[in-house]
Amino acid sequence: MLQGQVALVTGGGTGIGAVISHELARHGAQVAIASRDPEHHRGIIGEIESLGQEALALSADVRRPDQVQTMVQQVLDKFGRLDILVNNAAGNFLCAAEQLSYNGWKAVVDIVLNGSFIVSQAVLPSMKTQKGGNIINIGATYAWLAAPYLAHSGAAKAGVLNLTRTLAVEWAGYGIRVNAVTPGPIEGTEGVSRLMGNPQVREATIRSIPLRRLGKKEEIAWAILYLLSPAAAYVTGHNLVVDGGMCLGSRQYGAEGQGAAHIY
């Protein structure tokens, strides 16, 4: 499906990002993986090469425009083109807004929101020259809900979703589609491990999800693949929520688990 295309995945060496990188390669793309820590590249680069695809490990801080420009140029020097950008780099921690320092606020907003803009702007010239491309941003359900202890991340992710819609309109004339994928609770991620270490919290969370389970990392990658595919050629500015229905707010439905029979 992605044969002949080149993808750049920021934060693509670990967690959901690594699975996204793997799935893009499995479907034919050559993949450049960017991370601040070169150690994060080791496993996924080998996985991609074992699939018969070329991979490029890059070290860059998405908050630094100079480093981002160098990173994009390295991709172009290696592969000669750049078709897909996945803005997956993120930073987060729990902190009540009352105790949140300016530096803590700024660090998360710089990585999540400013980084998404900086990298998107850096790939624009090559995508314009090619007369097309795809940009995928990663959202969060708390971008439009209250986000206790996550004011910094919630505000940044809300900005990312607005940026998605704005760039979709501004860059449509260049043949560039810009969409977002927003995960719900995903099994095996750092966030879920940190927040659901308590079995009771985990059970309560699963009860609040109409589909009654946590998501899989692969399901986020598959949502991205759909948006990159010809099947989504007329889709831009969209936020595809992959959360098992959790953000729909049907607490009674989720808690009692009786489905449509209970409603009717």
Residue pairs with C-beta under 8 A, 6 or more apart in sequence:
1 27
1 28
1 225
1 228
1 229
2 24
2 27
2 28
2 29
2 84
2 225
2 228
3 28
3 29
4 28
5 28
5 29
5 30
5 83
5 84
6 29
6 30
6 31
6 32
6 75
6 79
6 80
6 81
6 82
6 83
6 84
7 21
7 24
7 29
7 30
7 31
7 32
7 83
7 84
7 85
7 86
8 31
8 32
8 34
8 71
8 72
8 75
8 82
8 84
8 85
8 86
8 119
8 123
9 17
9 20
9 21
9 24
9 31
9 32
9 33
9 34
9 86
9 88
10 17
10 34
10 35
10 60
10 62
10 85
10 86
10 87
10 88
10 89
10 115
10 119
11 17
11 34
11 35
11 88
11 89
11 90
12 18
12 20
12 21
12 31
12 33
12 34
12 35
12 44
12 86
12 88
13 21
13 33
13 35
13 37
13 40
13 41
13 42
13 43
13 44
13 57
14 35
14 40
14 44
15 189
15 190
15 217
16 88
16 138
16 183
16 186
16 189
16 217
16 220
16 221
17 33
17 86
17 88
17 89
18 43
18 44
19 217
19 218
19 220
19 221
20 86
20 88
20 220
20 221
20 224
21 31
21 33
21 44
21 48
21 55
22 44
22 47
22 48
22 51
22 221
23 218
23 221
23 222
23 224
23 225
24 31
24 84
24 86
24 221
24 224
24 225
24 228
25 31
25 47
25 48
25 51
25 53
25 55
26 51
27 225
28 53
29 53
29 83
29 84
30 53
30 54
30 55
30 56
30 79
31 48
31 53
31 54
31 55
31 56
32 55
32 56
32 57
32 58
32 74
32 75
32 78
32 79
33 41
33 44
33 45
33 55
33 56
33 57
33 58
34 58
34 59
34 60
34 62
34 71
34 89
35 41
35 57
35 58
35 59
35 60
35 89
36 59
36 60
36 61
37 59
38 57
38 59
41 57
44 55
45 55
45 57
48 54
48 55
49 55
54 78
54 79
56 74
56 75
56 78
56 79
58 71
58 74
58 75
60 67
60 68
60 70
60 71
61 67
62 68
62 89
62 111
62 114
62 115
62 116
62 118
62 119
63 110
63 111
63 114
63 115
63 118
64 118
65 118
65 122
68 118
68 119
68 122
69 122
71 122
72 82
72 119
72 122
72 123
72 126
75 82
76 82
76 126
81 126
81 130
82 123
82 126
82 127
82 130
82 133
83 127
83 130
83 132
83 133
83 134
84 133
84 134
84 135
84 136
84 228
85 119
85 120
85 123
85 133
85 134
85 135
85 136
86 136
86 138
86 224
87 115
87 116
87 119
87 120
87 135
87 136
87 137
87 138
87 160
88 138
89 111
89 112
89 115
89 116
89 119
90 111
90 112
90 138
90 153
91 107
91 108
91 111
91 112
92 108
92 112
92 150
92 152
92 153
92 191
93 104
93 108
94 149
94 150
94 194
95 104
95 149
95 152
96 148
96 149
97 151
100 151
100 152
104 152
105 151
105 152
108 152
108 153
108 156
109 152
109 155
109 156
109 159
111 156
112 153
112 156
112 157
112 159
112 160
113 155
113 156
113 157
113 159
113 160
113 163
116 137
116 160
116 163
117 163
120 135
120 163
120 167
120 178
123 133
123 135
124 171
124 174
124 176
126 133
127 133
127 171
127 174
127 175
127 176
128 174
128 176
131 174
131 175
132 174
132 175
132 176
133 174
133 175
133 176
133 177
134 176
134 177
134 178
134 179
134 227
134 228
135 167
135 176
135 177
135 178
135 179
136 178
136 179
136 180
136 181
136 224
136 227
136 228
137 160
137 161
137 163
137 164
137 178
137 179
137 180
137 181
138 160
138 180
138 181
138 182
138 183
139 157
139 160
139 161
139 164
139 180
139 181
139 182
139 183
139 239
139 241
140 153
140 154
140 157
140 182
140 183
141 182
141 183
141 184
141 241
141 243
141 246
141 247
142 150
142 153
142 154
142 157
143 154
143 157
143 158
143 160
143 161
143 182
144 158
144 161
144 247
145 154
145 247
146 154
147 153
147 154
160 180
161 180
161 182
161 239
164 178
164 179
164 180
164 237
164 239
165 237
167 176
167 178
168 177
168 178
168 179
168 236
168 237
169 237
171 178
172 236
177 227
177 232
177 233
177 235
177 236
178 236
178 237
179 227
179 232
179 235
179 236
179 237
179 238
179 239
179 240
180 238
180 239
180 240
181 220
181 223
181 224
181 227
181 239
181 240
181 242
182 239
182 240
182 241
182 242
182 243
183 215
183 220
183 242
183 243
184 209
184 214
184 215
184 241
184 242
184 243
184 244
184 246
184 247
185 191
185 192
185 196
185 205
185 209
185 214
185 215
185 243
185 246
186 192
186 214
186 215
186 216
186 217
186 219
186 220
187 214
187 215
187 216
187 217
188 217
189 217
192 214
195 201
196 202
196 205
205 214
206 212
206 213
206 214
207 254
207 255
207 257
208 246
208 251
208 254
208 255
209 243
209 244
209 245
209 246
209 254
210 244
210 245
210 246
210 248
210 250
210 253
210 254
211 244
211 245
212 244
212 254
212 257
213 244
214 244
215 242
215 243
215 244
219 242
220 242
223 240
223 242
226 232
226 240
227 235
227 238
227 240
241 247
245 254
246 254
252 262
253 259
253 262
253 263
256 262
